[in-house]
């Protein structure tokens, strides 16, 4: 039953995330919201909704390993697995000015996350600080765009335009959005329940399940968006999707989770996991900066690194 719960939960998160993002984008377009706002907030928040609901649910039922492992594992999966797959499909072109701003924010958020975990305690003040940092980042982005188009803004606008346009009535879009949210909530409940039971059955820690099964499952919306962008030759959208998702995961999801349910020592993430988290973010930025692109060879390196990490993680059980 635990395996069935996990499968049903993952299916619910993927389906619910798709419904949520598509209908939210349609509703926003109908209300005249700009592509930049759609890409940066609606698509960004929407694709991260499965991680948010799952981490909150896990923390609420007393499974901090799944809650924290989901965030750390999702960011590792974003930079190694998803970027690697997208780069193999089509090399990812990078706007260096966008990388300089948002890449720096991503690296800063990653280092803060590692420092908080190493401190051994993540209380409500830490959560509030992360959420306020996200609000500050969004406000800064919108104010910068008001002064004139920026390279980073163009990436997020392209992300907002990625989903196909199809006229949908506002009422139908709102209903689809609500259904998507309900499906996500149900999927998260099934996934967390099944993951906890699966960890106990296999003799694994909650953290290992969170870093693997849960993290990969909740990252499916990012994978779909990035692969779709790569297939259309819009590698810069895949790049913006991953950068934005990693920022949202740490500042928004982790921040909201510990704001609602503080986590105390011992935190279930090891130094190796944190080293991979920080190292993958650094390598991603270095690959992106050199040559202003991530080519297929670099994508293969990222995928190999993710495979090696999974082997080590599962072998350490």
GIDAFEN-V852875 format. One record per helix or strand of 3 or more residues. SS is the DSSP state (H for helix, E for strand). FROM is the first residue (numbers start at 1). LEN is the number of residues. If there is no record, write none. Layout:
ss->SS from->FROM len->LEN
ss->SS from->FROM len->LEN
//
This chain:
ss->H from->2 len->29
ss->H from->35 len->26
ss->H from->64 len->26
ss->H from->96 len->24
ss->H from->124 len->23
ss->H from->151 len->12
ss->H from->170 len->33
ss->H from->206 len->13
ss->H from->220 len->12
ss->H from->235 len->26
ss->H from->271 len->22
ss->H from->296 len->20
//
